Amino acid sequence: MTLPTLVSFVAGRTGSWRIERIHAVAGESLPAADSLEVVDRRDHSATPQGVWTLSGTTSNARYTTQVEAAALAGKQEGLGRAGSTCAALIPMRKSPKWWALAQDQRREIIEAKSRHIEIGMHYLPAVARRLHHCRDMGEPFDFLTWFEYSASDAPAFEELLARLRATEEWQYVDREVDIRLQRV
Amino acid sequence: MTLPTLVSFVAGRTGSWRIERIHAVAGESLPAADSLEVVDRRDHSATPQGVWTLSGTTSNARYTTQVEAAALAGKQEGLGRAGSTCAALIPMRKSPKWWALAQDQRREIIEAKSRHIEIGMHYLPAVARRLHHCRDMGEPFDFLTWFEYSASDAPAFEELLARLRATEEWQYVDREVDIRLQRV
């Protein structure tokens, strides 16, 4: 259990990750840029400027049960693995209809109907993942998810995305940008 | 359903509310000040300076079920009622042990064991209430709750607080400051 960490994804001319492509899955895209830097701002320093900067904070899990959390913890690996030369940043916004739902309704759609946690678990430890929340920060997206995986696991990552995007939960996604990166 | 609103509580020499007392219930207190202003910062303008400033954001409810949300909506009244000359601001922080719990464990403690939502409901519409989240913002507290009530409902408000503070949920509160105010 760690404190929430504020993280900024700064697109610009330099950075540890080279942006391969930016693709709008739903709604408006983001401007083109060459590179991306992931900046840990747990000191709440000033927001770094870039071609664009998206910020979010890691937080407590909002839906995961104790049983699921234990299963995830037993299977997942962290970010920064030597073999993880591929990354994806997927900023996402959900509709007002989603946010008007109560906790039990959101949980039912996420897991009972969409198997979001179960699907993600299937691709562990290959696809490492960190979720950042930003709806409460006045940001243009609600969530920023950062994924890291090896080149050989790239097909598995595509399958994971395809399965999630086919769920009932994704009917509530009204903006989604898919950004792919290679470690420099 | 409205967008999250960033709100700052600014203590200083002027403000719409006169601070009557500041009392530390658990952990460190806050510095004395004469007055308090409640500043709507949904435009994400710069943080107002004061003797102290606490900021948080309204957000989606994290535990309330659809049935509970409907019951609350049918009974509660908004802030700013003419008769609500009394207010309380209660900044609160929960322990690392709390935040290490999964969603189902936190929900079980909040409602199945502590009846937090049911207790709050009992004092509606007398005690109007707005919850602001701030754990993810690098603030010193996790929540800021703002209450408004009439002078004649002040005893009911004391009873509400006493009942909540006696719950199992409150065993996870490691800092709580109770600030009472009168409308100027």
HADDOCK unambig.tbl for C-alpha pairs under 7 A between the chains (distance, minus, plus):
assign (segid A and resid 1 and name CA) (segid B and resid 100 and name CA) 5.35 0.50 0.50
assign (segid A and resid 4 and name CA) (segid B and resid 136 and name CA) 5.68 0.50 0.50
assign (segid A and resid 57 and name CA) (segid B and resid 136 and name CA) 6.38 0.50 0.50
assign (segid A and resid 59 and name CA) (segid B and resid 136 and name CA) 6.45 0.50 0.50
assign (segid A and resid 60 and name CA) (segid B and resid 99 and name CA) 6.52 0.50 0.50
assign (segid A and resid 61 and name CA) (segid B and resid 103 and name CA) 6.94 0.50 0.50
assign (segid A and resid 62 and name CA) (segid B and resid 103 and name CA) 5.87 0.50 0.50
assign (segid A and resid 63 and name CA) (segid B and resid 103 and name CA) 5.58 0.50 0.50
assign (segid A and resid 64 and name CA) (segid B and resid 102 and name CA) 6.22 0.50 0.50
assign (segid A and resid 64 and name CA) (segid B and resid 103 and name CA) 5.87 0.50 0.50
assign (segid A and resid 65 and name CA) (segid B and resid 102 and name CA) 5.25 0.50 0.50
assign (segid A and resid 65 and name CA) (segid B and resid 103 and name CA) 5.54 0.50 0.50
assign (segid A and resid 65 and name CA) (segid B and resid 104 and name CA) 5.22 0.50 0.50
assign (segid A and resid 66 and name CA) (segid B and resid 102 and name CA) 5.02 0.50 0.50
assign (segid A and resid 66 and name CA) (segid B and resid 104 and name CA) 6.78 0.50 0.50
assign (segid A and resid 66 and name CA) (segid B and resid 105 and name CA) 6.97 0.50 0.50
assign (segid A and resid 99 and name CA) (segid B and resid 60 and name CA) 6.54 0.50 0.50
assign (segid A and resid 100 and name CA) (segid B and resid 1 and name CA) 5.39 0.50 0.50
assign (segid A and resid 102 and name CA) (segid B and resid 64 and name CA) 6.21 0.50 0.50
assign (segid A and resid 102 and name CA) (segid B and resid 65 and name CA) 5.24 0.50 0.50
assign (segid A and resid 102 and name CA) (segid B and resid 66 and name CA) 5.00 0.50 0.50
assign (segid A and resid 103 and name CA) (segid B and resid 61 and name CA) 6.95 0.50 0.50
assign (segid A and resid 103 and name CA) (segid B and resid 62 and name CA) 5.88 0.50 0.50
assign (segid A and resid 103 and name CA) (segid B and resid 63 and name CA) 5.58 0.50 0.50
assign (segid A and resid 103 and name CA) (segid B and resid 64 and name CA) 5.87 0.50 0.50
assign (segid A and resid 103 and name CA) (segid B and resid 65 and name CA) 5.53 0.50 0.50
assign (segid A and resid 104 and name CA) (segid B and resid 65 and name CA) 5.23 0.50 0.50
assign (segid A and resid 104 and name CA) (segid B and resid 66 and name CA) 6.78 0.50 0.50
assign (segid A and resid 105 and name CA) (segid B and resid 66 and name CA) 6.96 0.50 0.50
assign (segid A and resid 136 and name CA) (segid B and resid 4 and name CA) 5.68 0.50 0.50
assign (segid A and resid 136 and name CA) (segid B and resid 57 and name CA) 6.41 0.50 0.50
assign (segid A and resid 136 and name CA) (segid B and resid 59 and name CA) 6.45 0.50 0.50
